């Protein structure tokens, strides 16, 4: 197993909650059986990680689709990924998306995650959506409280505003990072899975590494 995949799996195990779902293996269990049990446990953890947090009273409509989004960049700028988790009003997973987008900043990745979410919502024929992000910058810019000063964000902001207008109702809310674990896990998975195919890091013209 490559080190990047091992670190990714260890991270998921560290995030697991102690309790009835803890994986306990007999000391005399053969190695191949232990590995199979660990793989099954990791798969279960990934499914559990995409469940949304309980809806806070007064936060959004009970009938609307809930979409959690996140963008991650390691190095800022650096290897970046997107995560989108779409839930029905009853909490069931409708769709989950994980993408690697190459080298980007955190803020660009956050906007790209939003655009991916809106694209999929349209494709699914959704009309009412509640979007949740842990990026205060993105949410406040879309609410008109912050100006969009960075040139790289202006076209992404304009496209996001245009796409949001296509829905009968679309609201975007800021949530703490811990309440956005579903999308965060998917964004990091996008980077981790892309890392499996990286062979060597080649220096950029500016001297920084590029996958």
Buried (B, 14 or more C-beta within 10 A) or exposed (E): EEEBEEEBBEEBEEEBEEEEEEBEEEEEEEEEEEEEBBEEBBEEBBEEBBBBBEBEEEEBBEEBBBBBBBBBBEEEBBBBBBBBBBBEBEEEBBBBBBBBBEBBBBBBBBBBBBBBBBEBBBEEEBEBBBBBBBBEBBBBBBEEEEEBEBEEBEEBBEBBEEBBEEBEEBBBBBBEEEBBBBBBBBBBBBBBBBBEEEEEEEEEEEEEEBB
